[in-house]
Amino acid sequence: MDYFHYQDDQLFCEEVALEQIAQAVGTPFYCYSERTLLHHLQVFQQAFASQDSLICYSVKANSNLAVLDALAKQGAGFDIVSGGELERVRRVGCPGERVVFSGVGKSRAEIQAALAYGVRMFNVESIPELQRIQEVALAMDVAAPVTLRINPDVDPKTHPYISTGLKRNKFGIPFGEAVAVYQQAAQMSHVQVVGLDCHIGSQLTQLSPFVDALKRVMVLIQALKGHGIEIKNLDLGGGLGIPYEDGDTPPSPAELAAALLEQLDGMPVTVILEPGRAIVGNAGVLVTRVEYVKKGEQRHFVITDAGMNDLLRPAIYNAYHGVIPLQRKFDREEQVVDVVGPICETGDFFARDRYLSEVYQGELLAVRSAGAYGFVMSSNYNTRPRVAEVLVRGDRYAVVRKRESVAQLLENESLFEDA
Ligand SMILES: *Cc1c(COP(=O)(O)O)cnc(C)c1O
């Protein structure tokens, strides 16, 4: 569900024609629909409303301040994975009780900053991390609220690079060691066990892995009770998939909630969810201009001014993204093309062997479903300034991140000089 649509054969984001933004801002740029992302947040909030719950948007999916601000104002909490992301949630004024801190490699400085901010909990992934949190909390003379991220060893049936809940993955504490590690945590003077966490992967398109993980986790919660350890916050992570291709039918947040809440059966815990992609994925497009159409011997290439440095997902996950024209024309023939960027890499493509209606130099295209893991994964490879980000709100839009300049890219560099 999103608010991108054609009106008189012009592609609109809400009530703004994307062409109008392209004229004003230049290309490429990311465009986000505020109404879409708020709608998705609300769907999650309502789906879990019958249970004490908190939806903590996963900041890493799209961390633009204007996106975070819109979500915070509608009551979202945030799942962060770095000190940088903590600073972002601070900037949008999100109270600590709505912030959870995940990630396998938290530094001392990050732990200190998160304790000072008063985050709701640290999702802890190893014994050494637990020990470090204890040390930092002791030095600051505060109690650190922790959950243990349990690896339930279930197969999320998604791309291997975004699977995290299998034994062989680096994430979480092995299921079999969980009770012992909880007991260790409970002994620590400045650590307070407040819950349990579990995140098994991303772009999950079936309910069964979520349900299987929860079933395993609930057995553990009962076992912990027997040891006098009470789980108040049950964080079930993110990972709900979105439709990238026509015909994809991932479960809805409502279906996910129904399945999880049925399992929970009224268990008195605060359920936390950390959706990222499901909130912003289909709330964003990447708008790009066709630089050249190159007719090869075997196939035609549509060469765009955006490249893999701007949207990396096709290159690293072989991900599918829809590509559609900003101006729909019905008199054009369909042809099979590769839509590729200007970068010197064969992996620099947005679509391969794709049926598109014929496009010409100078025309504009939208790469769909680019709101999550799009701009945030972009780089300056090939010394390309990162593109602008635009947020649409109804019939208005704002540039919420300016296009970088080459001068900015070079600012921190210098020739060799003796220190
Ligand atoms: C990446 C991540 C998420 C968000 O995943 P989505 O697939 O975008 O919903 C949530 N929690 C943790 C711990 C993550 O690493």
The ligand as a MOL file (V3000), in Angstrom:
LIG
                    3D

  0  0  0     0  0            999 V3000
M  V30 BEGIN CTAB
M  V30 COUNTS 15 15 0 0 0
M  V30 BEGIN ATOM
M  V30 1 C 17.7200 -4.6150 10.5090 0
M  V30 2 C 17.0530 -4.9030 11.7880 0
M  V30 3 C 15.6830 -4.6460 11.9520 0
M  V30 4 C 14.8040 -4.1570 10.8330 0
M  V30 5 O 14.6200 -5.1290 9.8490 0
M  V30 6 P 13.5550 -4.9040 8.6980 0
M  V30 7 O 13.7020 -6.0950 7.8450 0
M  V30 8 O 13.9110 -3.6440 7.9850 0
M  V30 9 O 12.2150 -4.8230 9.3350 0
M  V30 10 C 15.1350 -4.8540 13.2000 0
M  V30 11 N 15.8800 -5.3050 14.2420 0
M  V30 12 C 17.1940 -5.5810 14.1170 0
M  V30 13 C 17.9500 -6.0600 15.2840 0
M  V30 14 C 17.8180 -5.3850 12.8880 0
M  V30 15 O 19.1210 -5.6840 12.7640 0
M  V30 END ATOM
M  V30 BEGIN BOND
M  V30 1 1 1 2
M  V30 2 1 2 3
M  V30 3 2 2 14
M  V30 4 1 3 4
M  V30 5 2 3 10
M  V30 6 1 4 5
M  V30 7 1 5 6
M  V30 8 2 6 7
M  V30 9 1 6 8
M  V30 10 1 6 9
M  V30 11 1 10 11
M  V30 12 2 11 12
M  V30 13 1 12 13
M  V30 14 1 12 14
M  V30 15 1 14 15
M  V30 END BOND
M  V30 END CTAB
M  END
